[in-house]
Amino acid sequence: MSKIDDPLSSSEHMDRPLSVEDWIISGFGGELDGLWGSMMQRVASFHSKHSFSNKNNNGHDMGYRIALTVEELGEFSAAITKGKSKNEISEELADILILILGHSLALEIDLEKEFHNKMDVIMTRPSIKGGLGIRVTNYEKIN
């Protein structure tokens, strides 16, 4: 399928809410419907409920948010290395996803659009198998 025929192509303009307030008034109900908008609306509702965007609360401070993400990555890693149940592992993975979606709210970034843009790029890259597994990254030589 060509990029033009691909319904998920990043070349298609996506006009959607970016801020917590925009998502709250967007009309997405937050149902478990498997759609990006419902996930974003639920995370926006969580941010709104706890006033994360209030400067006095530091909930949108990226230094703090990155520290929380590192903490959650550690919990995910520990769940894997300690052989925790799939349910416990999935809960830690969900925590990471919720934080990442929240980062896009804090930065007012259309993360779904950026996801598709990045997928367009990485789908053109070759993979290299290293000692620990497959890597797909930009392997340009440094002179």
mmCIF file of the C-alpha atoms, coordinates in Angstrom:
data_MODEL
# 
_entry.id   MODEL 
# 
loop_
_atom_site.group_PDB 
_atom_site.id 
_atom_site.type_symbol 
_atom_site.label_atom_id 
_atom_site.label_alt_id 
_atom_site.label_comp_id 
_atom_site.label_asym_id 
_atom_site.label_entity_id 
_atom_site.label_seq_id 
_atom_site.pdbx_PDB_ins_code 
_atom_site.Cartn_x 
_atom_site.Cartn_y 
_atom_site.Cartn_z 
_atom_site.occupancy 
_atom_site.B_iso_or_equiv 
_atom_site.pdbx_formal_charge 
_atom_site.auth_seq_id 
_atom_site.auth_comp_id 
_atom_site.auth_asym_id 
_atom_site.auth_atom_id 
_atom_site.pdbx_PDB_model_num 
ATOM 1   C CA . MET A 1 1   ? 0.000   0.000   0.000  1.00 0.00 ? 1   MET A CA 1 
ATOM 2   C CA . SER A 1 2   ? 1.444   3.359   -0.946 1.00 0.00 ? 2   SER A CA 1 
ATOM 3   C CA . LYS A 1 3   ? 1.717   6.160   1.588  1.00 0.00 ? 3   LYS A CA 1 
ATOM 4   C CA . ILE A 1 4   ? -1.092  8.027   -0.183 1.00 0.00 ? 4   ILE A CA 1 
ATOM 5   C CA . ASP A 1 5   ? -3.399  4.980   -0.020 1.00 0.00 ? 5   ASP A CA 1 
ATOM 6   C CA . ASP A 1 6   ? -2.524  4.253   3.607  1.00 0.00 ? 6   ASP A CA 1 
ATOM 7   C CA . PRO A 1 7   ? -5.363  5.532   5.850  1.00 0.00 ? 7   PRO A CA 1 
ATOM 8   C CA . LEU A 1 8   ? -2.909  5.907   8.744  1.00 0.00 ? 8   LEU A CA 1 
ATOM 9   C CA . SER A 1 9   ? -0.396  7.917   6.734  1.00 0.00 ? 9   SER A CA 1 
ATOM 10  C CA . SER A 1 10  ? 1.007   10.947  8.531  1.00 0.00 ? 10  SER A CA 1 
ATOM 11  C CA . SER A 1 11  ? 0.490   12.993  5.386  1.00 0.00 ? 11  SER A CA 1 
ATOM 12  C CA . GLU A 1 12  ? -3.197  13.202  6.307  1.00 0.00 ? 12  GLU A CA 1 
ATOM 13  C CA . HIS A 1 13  ? -3.941  16.292  8.414  1.00 0.00 ? 13  HIS A CA 1 
ATOM 14  C CA . MET A 1 14  ? -5.176  15.411  11.894 1.00 0.00 ? 14  MET A CA 1 
ATOM 15  C CA . ASP A 1 15  ? -6.891  18.251  13.710 1.00 0.00 ? 15  ASP A CA 1 
ATOM 16  C CA . ARG A 1 16  ? -7.486  17.292  17.314 1.00 0.00 ? 16  ARG A CA 1 
ATOM 17  C CA . PRO A 1 17  ? -7.293  18.617  20.864 1.00 0.00 ? 17  PRO A CA 1 
ATOM 18  C CA . LEU A 1 18  ? -3.851  19.079  22.432 1.00 0.00 ? 18  LEU A CA 1 
ATOM 19  C CA . SER A 1 19  ? -4.293  20.590  25.914 1.00 0.00 ? 19  SER A CA 1 
ATOM 20  C CA . VAL A 1 20  ? -6.028  19.080  28.937 1.00 0.00 ? 20  VAL A CA 1 
ATOM 21  C CA . GLU A 1 21  ? -8.820  21.641  28.608 1.00 0.00 ? 21  GLU A CA 1 
ATOM 22  C CA . ASP A 1 22  ? -9.265  20.927  24.890 1.00 0.00 ? 22  ASP A CA 1 
ATOM 23  C CA . TRP A 1 23  ? -9.546  17.188  25.540 1.00 0.00 ? 23  TRP A CA 1 
ATOM 24  C CA . ILE A 1 24  ? -12.053 17.725  28.367 1.00 0.00 ? 24  ILE A CA 1 
ATOM 25  C CA . ILE A 1 25  ? -14.402 19.680  26.077 1.00 0.00 ? 25  ILE A CA 1 
ATOM 26  C CA . SER A 1 26  ? -13.709 17.487  23.019 1.00 0.00 ? 26  SER A CA 1 
ATOM 27  C CA . GLY A 1 27  ? -16.753 15.293  23.444 1.00 0.00 ? 27  GLY A CA 1 
ATOM 28  C CA . PHE A 1 28  ? -14.826 12.032  23.766 1.00 0.00 ? 28  PHE A CA 1 
ATOM 29  C CA . GLY A 1 29  ? -16.600 10.027  26.428 1.00 0.00 ? 29  GLY A CA 1 
ATOM 30  C CA . GLY A 1 30  ? -13.634 7.993   27.622 1.00 0.00 ? 30  GLY A CA 1 
ATOM 31  C CA . GLU A 1 31  ? -15.332 4.668   26.929 1.00 0.00 ? 31  GLU A CA 1 
ATOM 32  C CA . LEU A 1 32  ? -13.291 1.502   26.532 1.00 0.00 ? 32  LEU A CA 1 
ATOM 33  C CA . ASP A 1 33  ? -13.580 1.653   22.749 1.00 0.00 ? 33  ASP A CA 1 
ATOM 34  C CA . GLY A 1 34  ? -9.970  1.032   21.719 1.00 0.00 ? 34  GLY A CA 1 
ATOM 35  C CA . LEU A 1 35  ? -9.636  4.513   20.264 1.00 0.00 ? 35  LEU A CA 1 
ATOM 36  C CA . TRP A 1 36  ? -6.809  6.963   20.862 1.00 0.00 ? 36  TRP A CA 1 
ATOM 37  C CA . GLY A 1 37  ? -9.253  9.757   21.692 1.00 0.00 ? 37  GLY A CA 1 
ATOM 38  C CA . SER A 1 38  ? -10.859 7.860   24.556 1.00 0.00 ? 38  SER A CA 1 
ATOM 39  C CA . MET A 1 39  ? -7.457  7.138   26.112 1.00 0.00 ? 39  MET A CA 1 
ATOM 40  C CA . MET A 1 40  ? -6.379  10.760  25.783 1.00 0.00 ? 40  MET A CA 1 
ATOM 41  C CA . GLN A 1 41  ? -9.668  12.020  27.196 1.00 0.00 ? 41  GLN A CA 1 
ATOM 42  C CA . ARG A 1 42  ? -9.353  9.735   30.238 1.00 0.00 ? 42  ARG A CA 1 
ATOM 43  C CA . VAL A 1 43  ? -5.789  10.889  30.916 1.00 0.00 ? 43  VAL A CA 1 
ATOM 44  C CA . ALA A 1 44  ? -6.884  14.522  30.418 1.00 0.00 ? 44  ALA A CA 1 
ATOM 45  C CA . SER A 1 45  ? -9.718  13.959  32.915 1.00 0.00 ? 45  SER A CA 1 
ATOM 46  C CA . PHE A 1 46  ? -7.184  12.584  35.405 1.00 0.00 ? 46  PHE A CA 1 
ATOM 47  C CA . HIS A 1 47  ? -4.936  15.633  34.873 1.00 0.00 ? 47  HIS A CA 1 
ATOM 48  C CA . SER A 1 48  ? -7.907  17.958  35.257 1.00 0.00 ? 48  SER A CA 1 
ATOM 49  C CA . LYS A 1 49  ? -9.204  16.216  38.401 1.00 0.00 ? 49  LYS A CA 1 
ATOM 50  C CA . HIS A 1 50  ? -5.851  16.674  40.137 1.00 0.00 ? 50  HIS A CA 1 
ATOM 51  C CA . SER A 1 51  ? -5.068  20.126  38.650 1.00 0.00 ? 51  SER A CA 1 
ATOM 52  C CA . PHE A 1 52  ? -1.777  18.949  37.135 1.00 0.00 ? 52  PHE A CA 1 
ATOM 53  C CA . SER A 1 53  ? -1.606  21.993  34.840 1.00 0.00 ? 53  SER A CA 1 
ATOM 54  C CA . ASN A 1 54  ? -1.713  24.385  37.828 1.00 0.00 ? 54  ASN A CA 1 
ATOM 55  C CA . LYS A 1 55  ? 1.839   25.776  38.011 1.00 0.00 ? 55  LYS A CA 1 
ATOM 56  C CA . ASN A 1 56  ? 1.779   25.488  41.829 1.00 0.00 ? 56  ASN A CA 1 
ATOM 57  C CA . ASN A 1 57  ? 1.304   21.700  41.574 1.00 0.00 ? 57  ASN A CA 1 
ATOM 58  C CA . ASN A 1 58  ? 4.222   21.022  39.177 1.00 0.00 ? 58  ASN A CA 1 
ATOM 59  C CA . GLY A 1 59  ? 2.182   18.268  37.525 1.00 0.00 ? 59  GLY A CA 1 
ATOM 60  C CA . HIS A 1 60  ? 3.261   19.401  34.060 1.00 0.00 ? 60  HIS A CA 1 
ATOM 61  C CA . ASP A 1 61  ? 6.888   20.066  35.038 1.00 0.00 ? 61  ASP A CA 1 
ATOM 62  C CA . MET A 1 62  ? 8.843   17.843  32.655 1.00 0.00 ? 62  MET A CA 1 
ATOM 63  C CA . GLY A 1 63  ? 11.771  17.301  35.034 1.00 0.00 ? 63  GLY A CA 1 
ATOM 64  C CA . TYR A 1 64  ? 9.361   15.885  37.592 1.00 0.00 ? 64  TYR A CA 1 
ATOM 65  C CA . ARG A 1 65  ? 7.463   13.911  34.942 1.00 0.00 ? 65  ARG A CA 1 
ATOM 66  C CA . ILE A 1 66  ? 10.682  12.348  33.610 1.00 0.00 ? 66  ILE A CA 1 
ATOM 67  C CA . ALA A 1 67  ? 11.658  11.325  37.148 1.00 0.00 ? 67  ALA A CA 1 
ATOM 68  C CA . LEU A 1 68  ? 8.247   9.659   37.546 1.00 0.00 ? 68  LEU A CA 1 
ATOM 69  C CA . THR A 1 69  ? 8.741   7.882   34.212 1.00 0.00 ? 69  THR A CA 1 
ATOM 70  C CA . VAL A 1 70  ? 12.153  6.551   35.286 1.00 0.00 ? 70  VAL A CA 1 
ATOM 71  C CA . GLU A 1 71  ? 10.538  5.337   38.522 1.00 0.00 ? 71  GLU A CA 1 
ATOM 72  C CA . GLU A 1 72  ? 7.787   3.541   36.590 1.00 0.00 ? 72  GLU A CA 1 
ATOM 73  C CA . LEU A 1 73  ? 10.319  2.030   34.163 1.00 0.00 ? 73  LEU A CA 1 
ATOM 74  C CA . GLY A 1 74  ? 12.155  0.669   37.206 1.00 0.00 ? 74  GLY A CA 1 
ATOM 75  C CA . GLU A 1 75  ? 8.940   -0.869  38.522 1.00 0.00 ? 75  GLU A CA 1 
ATOM 76  C CA . PHE A 1 76  ? 8.264   -2.421  35.098 1.00 0.00 ? 76  PHE A CA 1 
ATOM 77  C CA . SER A 1 77  ? 11.816  -3.754  34.940 1.00 0.00 ? 77  SER A CA 1 
ATOM 78  C CA . ALA A 1 78  ? 11.559  -5.207  38.449 1.00 0.00 ? 78  ALA A CA 1 
ATOM 79  C CA . ALA A 1 79  ? 8.262   -6.901  37.587 1.00 0.00 ? 79  ALA A CA 1 
ATOM 80  C CA . ILE A 1 80  ? 9.952   -8.564  34.588 1.00 0.00 ? 80  ILE A CA 1 
ATOM 81  C CA . THR A 1 81  ? 13.196  -9.566  36.324 1.00 0.00 ? 81  THR A CA 1 
ATOM 82  C CA . LYS A 1 82  ? 11.438  -10.799 39.464 1.00 0.00 ? 82  LYS A CA 1 
ATOM 83  C CA . GLY A 1 83  ? 9.080   -12.988 37.431 1.00 0.00 ? 83  GLY A CA 1 
ATOM 84  C CA . LYS A 1 84  ? 5.919   -11.209 38.549 1.00 0.00 ? 84  LYS A CA 1 
ATOM 85  C CA . SER A 1 85  ? 2.560   -12.226 37.102 1.00 0.00 ? 85  SER A CA 1 
ATOM 86  C CA . LYS A 1 86  ? 1.447   -11.010 33.694 1.00 0.00 ? 86  LYS A CA 1 
ATOM 87  C CA . ASN A 1 87  ? -1.232  -8.964  35.480 1.00 0.00 ? 87  ASN A CA 1 
ATOM 88  C CA . GLU A 1 88  ? 1.384   -7.138  37.593 1.00 0.00 ? 88  GLU A CA 1 
ATOM 89  C CA . ILE A 1 89  ? 3.606   -6.593  34.544 1.00 0.00 ? 89  ILE A CA 1 
ATOM 90  C CA . SER A 1 90  ? 0.696   -5.236  32.499 1.00 0.00 ? 90  SER A CA 1 
ATOM 91  C CA . GLU A 1 91  ? -0.225  -2.823  35.296 1.00 0.00 ? 91  GLU A CA 1 
ATOM 92  C CA . GLU A 1 92  ? 3.305   -1.387  35.300 1.00 0.00 ? 92  GLU A CA 1 
ATOM 93  C CA . LEU A 1 93  ? 3.247   -1.089  31.513 1.00 0.00 ? 93  LEU A CA 1 
ATOM 94  C CA . ALA A 1 94  ? -0.089  0.743   31.717 1.00 0.00 ? 94  ALA A CA 1 
ATOM 95  C CA . ASP A 1 95  ? 1.451   3.182   34.234 1.00 0.00 ? 95  ASP A CA 1 
ATOM 96  C CA . ILE A 1 96  ? 4.163   4.000   31.678 1.00 0.00 ? 96  ILE A CA 1 
ATOM 97  C CA . LEU A 1 97  ? 1.619   4.499   28.896 1.00 0.00 ? 97  LEU A CA 1 
ATOM 98  C CA . ILE A 1 98  ? -0.498  6.797   31.078 1.00 0.00 ? 98  ILE A CA 1 
ATOM 99  C CA . LEU A 1 99  ? 2.580   8.885   31.896 1.00 0.00 ? 99  LEU A CA 1 
ATOM 100 C CA . ILE A 1 100 ? 3.607   9.112   28.235 1.00 0.00 ? 100 ILE A CA 1 
ATOM 101 C CA . LEU A 1 101 ? 0.109   10.220  27.219 1.00 0.00 ? 101 LEU A CA 1 
ATOM 102 C CA . GLY A 1 102 ? 0.259   12.753  30.056 1.00 0.00 ? 102 GLY A CA 1 
ATOM 103 C CA . HIS A 1 103 ? 3.601   14.036  28.744 1.00 0.00 ? 103 HIS A CA 1 
ATOM 104 C CA . SER A 1 104 ? 1.916   14.817  25.435 1.00 0.00 ? 104 SER A CA 1 
ATOM 105 C CA . LEU A 1 105 ? -0.773  16.758  27.325 1.00 0.00 ? 105 LEU A CA 1 
ATOM 106 C CA . ALA A 1 106 ? 1.801   18.658  29.361 1.00 0.00 ? 106 ALA A CA 1 
ATOM 107 C CA . LEU A 1 107 ? 3.690   19.587  26.187 1.00 0.00 ? 107 LEU A CA 1 
ATOM 108 C CA . GLU A 1 108 ? 0.550   19.992  24.038 1.00 0.00 ? 108 GLU A CA 1 
ATOM 109 C CA . ILE A 1 109 ? 1.900   17.581  21.423 1.00 0.00 ? 109 ILE A CA 1 
ATOM 110 C CA . ASP A 1 110 ? -0.278  15.561  19.078 1.00 0.00 ? 110 ASP A CA 1 
ATOM 111 C CA . LEU A 1 111 ? 1.346   12.269  20.033 1.00 0.00 ? 111 LEU A CA 1 
ATOM 112 C CA . GLU A 1 112 ? -0.789  10.163  17.716 1.00 0.00 ? 112 GLU A CA 1 
ATOM 113 C CA . LYS A 1 113 ? 0.334   12.236  14.715 1.00 0.00 ? 113 LYS A CA 1 
ATOM 114 C CA . GLU A 1 114 ? 3.965   12.070  15.866 1.00 0.00 ? 114 GLU A CA 1 
ATOM 115 C CA . PHE A 1 115 ? 3.630   8.303   16.336 1.00 0.00 ? 115 PHE A CA 1 
ATOM 116 C CA . HIS A 1 116 ? 2.537   7.887   12.712 1.00 0.00 ? 116 HIS A CA 1 
ATOM 117 C CA . ASN A 1 117 ? 5.254   10.270  11.484 1.00 0.00 ? 117 ASN A CA 1 
ATOM 118 C CA . LYS A 1 118 ? 7.910   8.261   13.322 1.00 0.00 ? 118 LYS A CA 1 
ATOM 119 C CA . MET A 1 119 ? 6.505   4.934   12.106 1.00 0.00 ? 119 MET A CA 1 
ATOM 120 C CA . ASP A 1 120 ? 6.776   6.244   8.525  1.00 0.00 ? 120 ASP A CA 1 
ATOM 121 C CA . VAL A 1 121 ? 10.480  6.902   9.167  1.00 0.00 ? 121 VAL A CA 1 
ATOM 122 C CA . ILE A 1 122 ? 11.421  3.728   11.029 1.00 0.00 ? 122 ILE A CA 1 
ATOM 123 C CA . MET A 1 123 ? 9.603   1.470   8.574  1.00 0.00 ? 123 MET A CA 1 
ATOM 124 C CA . THR A 1 124 ? 12.229  2.506   5.991  1.00 0.00 ? 124 THR A CA 1 
ATOM 125 C CA . ARG A 1 125 ? 15.204  1.605   8.213  1.00 0.00 ? 125 ARG A CA 1 
ATOM 126 C CA . PRO A 1 126 ? 17.130  -1.658  8.045  1.00 0.00 ? 126 PRO A CA 1 
ATOM 127 C CA . SER A 1 127 ? 17.623  -3.780  11.147 1.00 0.00 ? 127 SER A CA 1 
ATOM 128 C CA . ILE A 1 128 ? 20.888  -5.060  12.537 1.00 0.00 ? 128 ILE A CA 1 
ATOM 129 C CA . LYS A 1 129 ? 21.171  -8.055  14.850 1.00 0.00 ? 129 LYS A CA 1 
ATOM 130 C CA . GLY A 1 130 ? 23.558  -7.392  17.695 1.00 0.00 ? 130 GLY A CA 1 
ATOM 131 C CA . GLY A 1 131 ? 24.577  -9.494  20.667 1.00 0.00 ? 131 GLY A CA 1 
ATOM 132 C CA . LEU A 1 132 ? 21.358  -8.777  22.541 1.00 0.00 ? 132 LEU A CA 1 
ATOM 133 C CA . GLY A 1 133 ? 18.884  -8.757  19.656 1.00 0.00 ? 133 GLY A CA 1 
ATOM 134 C CA . ILE A 1 134 ? 17.526  -6.792  16.733 1.00 0.00 ? 134 ILE A CA 1 
ATOM 135 C CA . ARG A 1 135 ? 18.091  -3.026  16.577 1.00 0.00 ? 135 ARG A CA 1 
ATOM 136 C CA . VAL A 1 136 ? 16.356  -0.662  14.176 1.00 0.00 ? 136 VAL A CA 1 
ATOM 137 C CA . THR A 1 137 ? 17.894  2.764   14.357 1.00 0.00 ? 137 THR A CA 1 
ATOM 138 C CA . ASN A 1 138 ? 19.626  5.345   12.215 1.00 0.00 ? 138 ASN A CA 1 
ATOM 139 C CA . TYR A 1 139 ? 23.019  3.747   11.420 1.00 0.00 ? 139 TYR A CA 1 
ATOM 140 C CA . GLU A 1 140 ? 24.683  6.636   9.615  1.00 0.00 ? 140 GLU A CA 1 
ATOM 141 C CA . LYS A 1 141 ? 28.456  6.552   9.746  1.00 0.00 ? 141 LYS A CA 1 
ATOM 142 C CA . ILE A 1 142 ? 30.129  9.282   11.776 1.00 0.00 ? 142 ILE A CA 1 
ATOM 143 C CA . ASN A 1 143 ? 33.212  10.679  9.983  1.00 0.00 ? 143 ASN A CA 1 
# 
